[in-house]
Amino acid sequence: MLLHTSDNKLSKPKVFFRQAGGMPVTVLLISFGASLLLWWLLVQSYHKTAADIFSETTATVAKQIEKRMHDHEQVLLGGAGLFNASDEVSRSEWRRFVSTLRFDENHPGILGVGFSLWLSPSEKEKHIKAIRREGFPEYTIRPEGERAAYTSIIFLEPFNWRNQRAFGYDMYSEPVRRAAMDKAIDSGNTTIAAKIILVQETDKDKQSGMLMYAPIYQRGKPIDSVESRRKAFFGFVYSPVRNHSILRCPRTGTTLSAQAAEDAAGQGSHHPVAH
């Protein structure tokens, strides 16, 4: 018996998971998954690049600061050498010495290089009169008061308005400075008094600073022990530093961290995306 195909048409198999436009959802899922994977790879790559830049920036800035502090120390040791090689260093000789250093170009953040004289109470009044005869009639040792020992900043170049605020200041009267100074005297090495407010600061753009000290001893006196170094001590070549300013890059005017990050990012921009 013949079957009438018109009454018994076979249905076409239904295709499940189809989009209205005819694309299978399986294909869409694969495409979406690939996009997610690519996005994830890009995110990971950028995160790695950012981490690399941060690490490289930190290392670069640390090296630059270390170099600057080393250069700073060499400047002070040069000043100490001038005293050690001379019977007496005059104010004009000190000015000429410091003028050759070209701070703005070579030593950003350093306000100047000075000399602080060590004085006993019995020497104080005679010293004040001597400095006043040099043309500084208002000179005195600050702060006022009786102490077991005094220091006084008598040279500080460049002798601009900011550094004139430190002229005659007794750094040994302040505990943080005094601790660094005592350490320098006893050890014979350069020391640092960190995180202080310099007397050069005003209310405008006020920032923390630090001081580096290089001790000087009387010529010909033994300095082979702590006790002998204390007896022979003469004064300090020292330098005040503004902490924010020492991070400035002389070439661009930006901070070391910003310049290092820019340089690292510029190098990193040539790195291929990780796959």
Residue pairs with C-beta under 8 A, 6 or more apart in sequence:
15 24
17 24
17 25
17 26
18 24
18 25
19 25
19 28
41 273
41 274
41 275
42 273
44 274
45 273
45 274
48 274
49 268
49 271
52 264
52 268
53 261
53 264
53 265
53 268
56 260
56 264
57 257
57 260
57 261
57 264
60 256
60 260
60 263
60 264
61 247
61 256
61 257
61 260
64 256
64 260
65 246
65 247
65 256
68 107
68 108
68 109
68 246
69 212
71 106
71 107
72 107
72 110
72 212
72 239
72 241
73 190
73 212
73 214
75 101
75 107
75 110
75 113
75 239
76 113
76 190
76 212
76 213
76 214
76 237
76 238
76 239
77 190
77 214
77 237
78 97
79 94
79 97
79 98
79 113
79 115
79 214
79 237
80 214
80 215
80 216
80 237
82 89
82 93
82 94
82 97
83 89
83 115
83 216
83 234
83 235
83 237
84 216
84 219
86 93
89 115
89 155
91 134
91 155
94 115
94 155
94 157
95 157
95 159
97 113
97 157
98 112
98 113
98 157
98 158
99 157
99 158
101 107
101 113
103 110
103 112
103 158
104 250
105 250
106 250
108 245
108 246
108 248
108 249
108 250
109 241
109 242
109 243
109 244
109 245
109 246
109 247
109 248
110 239
110 240
110 241
110 246
111 162
111 163
111 198
111 200
111 239
111 240
111 241
111 242
112 156
112 157
112 158
112 159
112 163
112 239
112 240
113 156
113 157
113 237
113 238
113 239
114 153
114 155
114 156
114 157
114 163
114 166
114 237
114 238
114 239
114 240
115 153
115 154
115 155
115 156
115 235
115 236
115 237
115 238
116 151
116 152
116 153
116 154
116 171
116 235
116 236
116 238
117 127
117 151
117 152
117 154
117 234
117 235
118 149
118 150
118 151
118 233
118 234
118 235
118 236
119 127
119 141
119 149
119 150
119 151
119 152
120 149
120 150
121 146
121 147
121 148
121 149
121 150
124 141
124 150
127 141
127 152
128 139
128 140
128 141
131 139
131 154
131 168
132 139
136 167
139 167
139 168
140 168
141 150
141 152
141 168
141 170
142 168
142 169
142 170
143 170
143 173
145 173
147 170
147 172
147 173
149 172
150 170
150 172
150 173
151 170
151 171
151 172
151 181
151 235
151 236
152 168
152 169
152 170
153 166
153 167
153 168
153 169
153 171
153 238
154 167
154 168
156 163
156 166
156 167
157 163
159 167
162 200
163 200
165 199
165 200
166 198
166 199
166 200
166 240
169 199
171 177
171 178
171 181
171 211
171 238
172 178
172 181
174 196
176 193
176 195
176 196
177 193
177 196
177 211
179 193
180 191
180 192
180 193
180 211
180 213
181 191
181 193
181 213
181 236
183 191
184 190
184 191
184 213
184 214
184 215
184 236
185 215
185 229
185 230
185 233
186 226
186 229
186 230
188 215
188 217
188 223
188 229
189 215
190 212
190 213
190 214
191 212
191 213
192 210
192 211
192 212
192 213
193 210
193 211
193 213
194 210
195 208
195 210
195 243
196 208
196 209
196 210
196 211
197 206
197 208
197 209
198 209
198 211
198 240
198 242
200 209
200 240
201 207
201 209
207 242
207 243
207 244
207 245
208 243
208 244
209 240
209 241
209 242
209 243
210 240
210 241
210 243
211 238
211 239
211 240
211 241
212 238
212 239
212 241
213 236
213 237
213 238
214 236
214 237
214 238
215 229
215 233
215 235
215 236
216 233
216 234
216 235
216 236
216 237
217 223
217 229
217 232
217 233
217 234
218 232
218 233
218 234
221 228
221 231
221 232
222 228
222 232
223 229
223 232
244 255
247 255
247 256
247 257
248 254
248 255
248 256
249 255
249 256
249 258
249 259
251 259
252 259
254 262
